[in-house]
Structure formats: C-alpha cells, structure tokens
C-alpha cells in the first residue's frame, strides 16, 4: 500500500488514523481531508490504494465521498471508519461501495492487524460488524436464493434503487412508466422477503448489482 486517503474531520482522530496507517504500511504516503469537498477534490486529483472514510462530515456524508471515489477509482479499497454501527449505516456503506467497515472503538492492535491484512485481500471488518452482518442475513434473507427468483428487469430495477434513485429516476433510466417501476419494486420486495430500500440495497450488494 503506497498511497492512502484519510477523510476525518476531528484533528485528533485524523492524526491517530494517520499514525495507524503509517504503522501498518511503512513508507505509505497519506493525504488527509476533513470535508466532503476536500476529499472529492483529492479523489479527482490523485489515485489511492485505499481510503479510510468517516461517515459524519461537516459538509455532508462520507457516503458521498465513497460513491465519488469508487466512480473515479474502482480499484481503490474504500473502508468506512466510524462510531456508527447500526444496520442502516452498514447497509448504506456496503451499497455505496465500501469494502470494509471499522468501528473506531476497535482496539488499536486489532485495527493494525486488519489494515495489514488488506495486502492479502482480507476485508477490514470489525468483529461486531461482522456479527451484525450475519444476524442481518439470518433474519432478513429470503428462504430461496434471490438470484434465481428475480427476473432480468427486476435485477435492473434493484440495481438502480440500491444506488438511491427514486422511482421516477428509475423509470426514466429504463424507459418505463413510473407505475411499472412501482410494480417491479413490489415484486422484488415480495420475492426477497424485505420491506425497505435499505434491505434492497443489501441484497443488491450481495448479488453484485449495487454498483452497476
């Protein structure tokens, strides 16, 4: 890992994360930004091997940085570093392209080990987040394999709503009536056994549809 981007608005935490990165990857060059605007500008100007992104930033959400970064540089490994460990934030981050999710409360020695393992292709996920992911699938996953149930059109609709598009936007993108899109979404929810767009985004990510 030669270049890293850290997006964190709290100076003390930013310095701590930078020390963590340089400790895990000797000689790694680190660029630190405190805002969505600064992080997006950095992503437009440079290419990074990986990025640590906080979700709560002064001028917006770290998810906006995440989406922009993955659009500009899909090969960059993007990892959320946050204090928020609820399902909604986890699902939103994964749907936006995150390949890791680390809680700042995780012991430093474990964070160090998880960063080092990135070089071996091992996702950086805090143990408590991994448990929540397992629990989420246990309680919300469909009885049958969803990939076998959804039609091609339903997968297209699922992919778009997972990216946050409204029904009207999906209809325009696919050349469909908005009422038809609503019918497809209703069918998707029924087949997957879900009831929210957050859960839809989760399943889209699982099926590899969330970033298309």
C-alpha positions as CSV (number, residue, x, y, z in Angstrom):
1,X,0.0,0.0,0.0
2,X,1.7,3.2,-1.2
3,X,-0.9,5.9,-1.1
4,X,-3.8,6.4,1.4
5,X,-6.6,8.9,1.7
6,X,-8.0,9.6,5.2
7,X,-11.3,11.5,5.4
8,X,-11.9,12.6,9.0
9,X,-12.9,16.0,10.5
10,X,-11.7,15.6,14.1
11,X,-8.0,16.5,14.2
12,X,-7.0,14.2,17.0
13,X,-8.7,11.2,15.3
14,X,-7.2,12.2,12.0
15,X,-3.7,12.2,13.4
16,X,-4.4,8.8,15.2
17,X,-5.6,7.2,11.9
18,X,-2.6,8.6,10.1
19,X,-0.3,7.1,12.6
20,X,-2.2,3.8,12.3
21,X,-1.8,3.7,8.6
22,X,1.9,4.6,8.6
23,X,2.5,2.0,11.3
24,X,0.8,-0.7,9.2
25,X,2.4,0.3,5.9
26,X,5.9,1.6,6.1
27,X,6.6,4.4,3.6
28,X,2.9,4.9,2.8
29,X,2.1,8.5,1.7
30,X,-1.0,9.8,3.4
31,X,-3.3,12.6,2.3
32,X,-5.8,13.7,4.9
33,X,-9.0,15.7,4.3
34,X,-11.6,16.9,6.7
35,X,-14.6,17.6,4.4
36,X,-16.6,16.0,1.6
37,X,-15.5,18.8,-0.7
38,X,-11.8,18.3,0.1
39,X,-12.0,14.5,-0.2
40,X,-13.7,14.7,-3.5
41,X,-11.1,17.1,-4.8
42,X,-8.4,14.7,-3.6
43,X,-10.1,11.8,-5.4
44,X,-10.3,13.8,-8.6
45,X,-6.6,14.8,-8.4
46,X,-4.9,11.6,-7.2
47,X,-5.3,7.8,-7.1
48,X,-5.1,6.0,-3.8
49,X,-4.5,2.3,-2.9
50,X,-7.0,2.6,-0.1
51,X,-9.1,5.1,1.8
52,X,-10.4,5.4,5.3
53,X,-13.6,7.4,5.3
54,X,-15.7,8.8,8.2
55,X,-19.4,9.0,7.7
56,X,-20.2,12.2,9.6
57,X,-18.5,15.1,8.0
58,X,-19.2,18.9,8.4
59,X,-20.5,19.4,4.9
60,X,-22.2,16.1,4.2
61,X,-22.0,12.4,4.4
62,X,-18.9,10.2,3.9
63,X,-21.1,8.1,1.7
64,X,-20.9,10.9,-0.9
65,X,-17.1,10.6,-0.8
66,X,-17.4,6.9,-1.0
67,X,-19.6,6.9,-4.1
68,X,-17.4,9.5,-5.9
69,X,-14.2,7.7,-5.0
70,X,-15.5,4.4,-6.3
71,X,-16.8,6.0,-9.5
72,X,-13.4,7.7,-10.2
73,X,-11.2,4.8,-9.0
74,X,-12.9,1.5,-8.7
75,X,-9.7,-0.3,-7.7
76,X,-9.3,1.8,-4.6
77,X,-10.1,-0.2,-1.4
78,X,-12.6,2.0,0.5
79,X,-13.1,1.4,4.2
80,X,-15.5,3.2,6.4
81,X,-14.1,4.2,9.8
82,X,-16.9,5.4,12.1
83,X,-18.6,5.2,15.5
84,X,-21.9,4.3,13.9
85,X,-22.5,0.5,13.9
86,X,-26.3,0.3,13.2
87,X,-27.7,-1.7,10.3
88,X,-28.8,1.3,8.3
89,X,-25.3,2.8,8.1
90,X,-23.7,-0.6,7.4
91,X,-26.1,-1.4,4.6
92,X,-25.7,2.1,3.2
93,X,-21.9,1.9,3.2
94,X,-21.8,-1.5,1.5
95,X,-24.3,-0.4,-1.1
96,X,-22.2,2.7,-1.8
97,X,-19.1,0.5,-2.4
98,X,-17.4,0.1,0.9
99,X,-15.1,-3.0,1.1
100,X,-14.6,-2.7,4.9
101,X,-16.2,-1.2,7.9
102,X,-14.2,-0.4,11.0
103,X,-15.5,1.0,14.3
104,X,-13.2,3.5,15.9
105,X,-13.7,1.8,19.3
106,X,-12.0,-1.3,18.0
107,X,-8.7,-2.0,19.9
108,X,-5.7,-0.4,18.1
109,X,-3.8,-3.6,17.8
110,X,-6.8,-5.2,16.1
111,X,-7.2,-2.3,13.7
112,X,-3.5,-2.5,12.9
113,X,-3.8,-6.2,12.1
114,X,-6.9,-5.6,9.9
115,X,-5.1,-2.9,7.9
116,X,-2.1,-5.1,7.4
117,X,-4.3,-7.9,6.1
118,X,-5.6,-5.7,3.3
119,X,-2.5,-6.5,1.4
120,X,-3.7,-10.2,1.4
121,X,-7.1,-9.2,0.1
122,X,-8.8,-9.8,3.5
123,X,-11.6,-7.3,4.2
124,X,-11.2,-5.0,7.1
125,X,-14.4,-5.5,9.2
126,X,-14.7,-5.0,12.9
127,X,-15.9,-8.3,14.7
128,X,-19.1,-6.7,16.0
129,X,-19.9,-5.5,12.4
130,X,-19.3,-9.0,11.0
131,X,-21.7,-10.4,13.6
132,X,-24.4,-7.8,12.7
133,X,-24.0,-8.8,9.0
134,X,-24.5,-12.4,9.9
135,X,-27.5,-11.6,12.0
136,X,-29.0,-9.4,9.3
137,X,-28.9,-12.2,6.7
138,X,-30.3,-14.6,9.3
139,X,-33.4,-12.5,9.9
140,X,-33.9,-10.8,6.6
141,X,-32.6,-13.2,4.0
142,X,-35.2,-15.0,1.7
143,X,-35.8,-18.7,2.1
144,X,-34.8,-19.3,-1.5
145,X,-31.8,-18.0,-3.5
146,X,-32.9,-14.5,-4.7
147,X,-30.8,-14.6,-7.8
148,X,-32.9,-17.5,-9.0
149,X,-36.2,-15.7,-8.3
150,X,-35.7,-12.2,-9.8
151,X,-36.2,-11.6,-13.5
152,X,-33.7,-9.6,-15.5
153,X,-35.8,-6.5,-15.4
154,X,-36.3,-6.8,-11.6
155,X,-32.5,-7.1,-11.2
156,X,-32.1,-3.9,-13.2
157,X,-34.6,-2.1,-11.0
158,X,-33.0,-3.5,-7.9
159,X,-29.6,-2.2,-9.0
160,X,-30.9,1.3,-9.6
161,X,-32.8,1.7,-6.3
162,X,-29.8,0.3,-4.5
163,X,-27.9,3.4,-5.8
164,X,-30.5,5.6,-4.2
165,X,-32.5,6.5,-7.4
166,X,-36.1,7.5,-6.9
167,X,-38.9,5.6,-8.8
168,X,-39.2,8.5,-11.3
169,X,-35.4,8.3,-12.0
170,X,-35.5,4.5,-12.4
171,X,-38.4,4.9,-14.8
172,X,-36.5,7.4,-16.9
173,X,-33.3,5.3,-16.9
174,X,-35.1,2.2,-18.1
175,X,-37.7,3.8,-20.3
176,X,-40.6,2.5,-18.2
177,X,-43.8,4.1,-16.7
178,X,-43.4,5.0,-13.1
179,X,-46.3,2.7,-12.2
180,X,-44.5,-0.2,-13.8
181,X,-41.4,0.5,-11.7
182,X,-43.5,0.6,-8.6
183,X,-44.9,-2.8,-9.6
184,X,-41.4,-4.2,-10.1
185,X,-40.3,-2.9,-6.7
186,X,-43.4,-4.5,-5.1
187,X,-42.5,-7.8,-6.7
188,X,-38.8,-7.5,-5.6
189,X,-39.8,-6.9,-2.0
190,X,-42.2,-9.9,-2.1
191,X,-39.6,-12.2,-3.6
192,X,-36.8,-11.2,-1.3
193,X,-39.0,-11.1,1.8
194,X,-38.0,-7.5,2.6
195,X,-39.8,-4.2,3.3
196,X,-37.3,-1.3,2.8
197,X,-34.8,0.2,0.4
198,X,-32.0,-0.4,2.9
199,X,-32.7,-4.1,2.7
200,X,-33.0,-3.9,-1.1
201,X,-29.6,-2.3,-1.2
202,X,-28.2,-5.0,1.0
203,X,-29.4,-7.7,-1.4
204,X,-28.2,-5.8,-4.4
205,X,-24.7,-5.7,-2.9
206,X,-24.9,-9.4,-2.2
207,X,-25.8,-10.1,-5.8
208,X,-23.2,-7.8,-7.2
209,X,-25.8,-5.3,-8.6
210,X,-25.2,-2.3,-6.3
211,X,-22.5,-0.5,-8.3
212,X,-23.6,-1.0,-11.9
